[in-house]
Amino acid sequence: MAKAIFYHKAGSIYDDAPGRYHFPKTYLSRVSQAVGDWIIYYGPLPGLKSRYYSGMARINHVSPDPLRAGHFYALLDDYLDFDRPVDYVERGGFEKQLVRPDGTINPGRSVQAVRIIDDREFAAIVQAGLSEPDEWPARTDAQAIDLPRLELDETAQTPFLFEPIERTILQQTINRPFRDAKFKQHIRQVYDRTCVFTGLRLINGGGRPEVEAAHIVPVERGGNDSIQNCLALSGTVHWMFDRGLLSIADDYKILQSRHLNEDISHMLARDLIAKVPAEPRHRPHPVYMAWHRDNIFKQ
């Protein structure tokens, strides 16, 4: 197995979607090397001038595209957004075959949409992407979000009875408490600690926001930790959303189930439109919203 970089650009000609990466046969051998291992998404982001590493996922398997000859899908699990976009030239460049020691870019490497990278490069990118402190950590989150520091010029060592630092970083990022803490951190930031259905921004006596991070597709049913698979909800509406009494339409209209025993419109946003983030890449994805309406919502 091997770790890889996947280039992705919103609006490209490829059929990328949540949980899958579309690519031509040119890259099949490289993607196949990474099956069962981890990849990092990389590419331009709207409103930003460089190229960035933006999140990580694990390749489950590869399947041919039944409609387009010579193309394939990598099916992905365990997606997690980074705390921030990580510029590919930050700290002198993470990929040593991409950014030369003098800071120039290797053009032959830069045009490759799928690139194999070594474990230490992968760990350094992940550490940079997931090391932002939570402004409002719960007391139980304090240790879960503490990644070890990896410097790019460190000599690879495996001290007696100790794990290599890159393995420690990877083990931390697949730890469920760590992922839950990061997921909550991202959602509170993106939604400005405000419930998307009610517009309430409640802060407790310790200064921590009461809003909760609600998966649209639950993790136990195949959902991931992408920002696009989440809504920020206060406790009561989170409970109703998880039980199918509330849902959300593709135009972000709040949907109320006929199974509600009373009208709760007075609890919701006045226009009954969910207050989603301004940045499109942070808004709930139509695939996840449709899944919730089809599988959870009680019409």
N, C-alpha and C positions, 0 to 999 in steps of 0.2 A: 504494500500500500504506500501511498505518497500523498502529501498535501498539495493543494493547488490554489491558484488564483483564477477566478472566473470574471471576465470582463462583462459588464452589463450596462446598457444605456436605455433609459426610458424612451419608448417610442421607436425602438429599433425594428428591423424587419423580422426579427426572430420571435418565436412564439413563447416567450418567457411568461410565467405566471407564478403565483404563490406555490411553492413546493416543487417547482420544476425549472430546469434550465435547458434551453433549446440550442443545439449547436450542429455544425456540419461535420461530415465524416473526417475532415482534416484533423479534428481534435479528438477523435474517438480513442486513439491509443493512450493519450494523456489522461483523458477523463477516466478511462478504464483502470488506469494505475491508481486512481484516487477513490475507487469504489470502496465503501466502508470506512473511509477516512474523511478528513475535514477540508473544506474549501473556504476561501474568503472572497466576498464580492468586492469588486473594484470597478471604478469608472467615474464619469462626470456626474455631477449633481446640479439640479437647477439652481441658478443664481450664484454658483460658485465657479471659480475660474480654473481650478486645477483638476486633477483626478484623485479620487479618494477610495480608501478601504472603508466599507460601511457596515459590514456584518459578516457573520460566519454561519455555516451549516454543515451537515454531514451528508455525503452521498449514500443513498440507500441502494439504488441500482440504476442501470441504464437500459432504456428501451428504444427500439427504432420508432421513428415517426411514421405512422401508418399512412399519412397523407402526402408526405413530401420525401421523395426518394433521396437517399444520401444524407439524411438528417436524423438526429437522435435527441432523446430527452434524458437528462440526468434527474432522477427523482430524489428530492432532498428532504431530510428530517432535521429537527433540532435547531431551526434558525434562531439566531439571536442578533438583534441590532447592536452596534457599538454605541457607546455613550456619546460619541461625536464623530464626524467624518475625519479620518486620519489621512492627511496629505501624503502621497506616495514618496515625496522628497523630504519629508520631515526627518530630522535627526540624520541627515546625510543620505537618506534612502534606505528602505528596509530590504529591498531585493537587490543583492549585490550584482546580479547579472543584468539588472535593468538600469540602475543608477551607478555610473562609474565613480571611482574615487575622486575625480576632479569635478564631479557634479553634473557632467553631461549625461545624456540619456542614450542608451544603446537602441538605435532605431529598429534593429532586427528583433529585439526582445519586446519592444513597446507595442508592436503591431500584433503580437500573439494574444488571442482572446482567452486562451487557456495556458497557464504557465505552471509548471511544477516548481515548488519551492521546498527548501529543507525545513526541518523541525524548528530550528532556532529562528529563522526568519518568520515562520508562522507564529511562534510564541511571542516574538518581539512586536508584531503587528497587533496581536490579540491583547497583549499587555497595554499597549498604547491606546487601544480602542476601548478598553473596559476598566480603566484606572481612575476615572473621574469620581470624586467622592460624592455621595448622596447628601444633598443639602438638608434632607429631613429623614435621616435613617431611624428606623425603629431600633430599640435597644438590642433586639435579637439579631439584627442585620449586621452589626458592627464587624464581626469577624468574617462573615460570608462575603463581603465585598472587598476584602483586602488581598489584592493580587501581589505576588512577589515581583520585585523589580528586576528586569532583564536588560542589561546594557549590550548594545550590538557588538562592542569590541571585547566583551568578556571571552576568555578562553573556555571552550567547552570542557567541563569537568564533571566527573561522577564520583563525588566523595564517598568513602566507605560508609555504608548504611544510610546514605542519603539519596533521594531521587534527583535526577537532573532537573534544573530549574524549569526547562521547557515542559517536562512532563508534569511538574507541579502546577504550572499555569493551565495546561490542558485539563487536568483533573478538576481544578477549581471551576473551570467554565462549564463543565458538564454536571456539576453538583447542583441538585435541585434548589436548595436554599439560596445559593448564589444567583441562579437564574431568576428565581422569584424576586429577589431583592433588586436585581438590575431591571427586570421588567417593570416593577412598581416605580423605580426611579425614573425610567424613561417616560412612562405614561404621565406621571405627575408633572414632569417638565413640559412635555409636549402639549398637555391640556391645561397648563398653568394652574394645576391643583383644583380644577373646576369640574363639577359633574356635567357631563355632556347633555344629559336629559333634563336636568332641573335648573342648571345655571348656578347652583349653590357652590360657594367656595368657603367651606367650613374649616376652621383651624382650631385644634384643641388647646388646652391650657399649656401644653409643653411646646407650642409653636408648630406642631406637626399637622399636616393636612389630613382630613378625615376621608377624602375621596379614595376610592379603591380602584385597582387595576383589574378590569373584568375581561377575560378572554372571550372572544366571540365564538370561536370554535374551541372547546375545552381541550387542554393538553391530553387528557385521558381518552379523547376521541379523535386524536390525530392533529390537534391544533399545535401551533408553535408560539414562540415568544417574540414574534414580530410586532412592532408598533401597529402595523396595519391589521393585526388580529386582536385589537383591543379597543375598549372604550373606558374612559374614566367615569365611574359611577359612584354616587353616594350609596350607603349601605342598603337602604330599603329598595331603591330601584335596581341595584345590583341583584338582590334576592329575586325580584320580579323578572328581571332579564334572564337569569339562569333558569328560571322555572317556566319560561315561555309566555309570561303574561305581558311582556313588552318586547318589541323588536325594533328594527330600523330598516327603512327602505333605501333603495339605491340613491334616491334624492335626499337622503338623511331625514325624511319625515319619521317621527316617532310613531310606531304602530302599537295600538292597545288591543289586547285580546278581549273577545266577548266573554271569556271566562272570568274576567275581573268582576268581583261582586259589587263594585261601585265605581263611579267615574272618578278618575284620579287626575283629570286634566289640570286641575288647580295646582297640582304638585309639579307639573312639567313646565317646560319653557312656554312662554305665552303663545308663540306661533306654532308650537308643536314640531319645531325643527331642531334637530340635534346640533349643538354648537361644536362642530368638528374643527380641527386645526386648519389654519390658512394654507399651510404648505401641503400640496397634494400628496407627496410621498409619505406624509404622516397620517393621512386620513384612512378610515377603515376601508378595506378593499372589498369591491363588489362580490368577489368569490366567497369571502367569509360571511358577509351579510346575507347572501343568498342561502348559504348553508344553514345559518341560524333560523331563517324564516322557514326553510324546508324541514328542518329536523328538530327544532326546539319550540318555535312559536306556536301557540295554540290559537288559531284564528277564530 
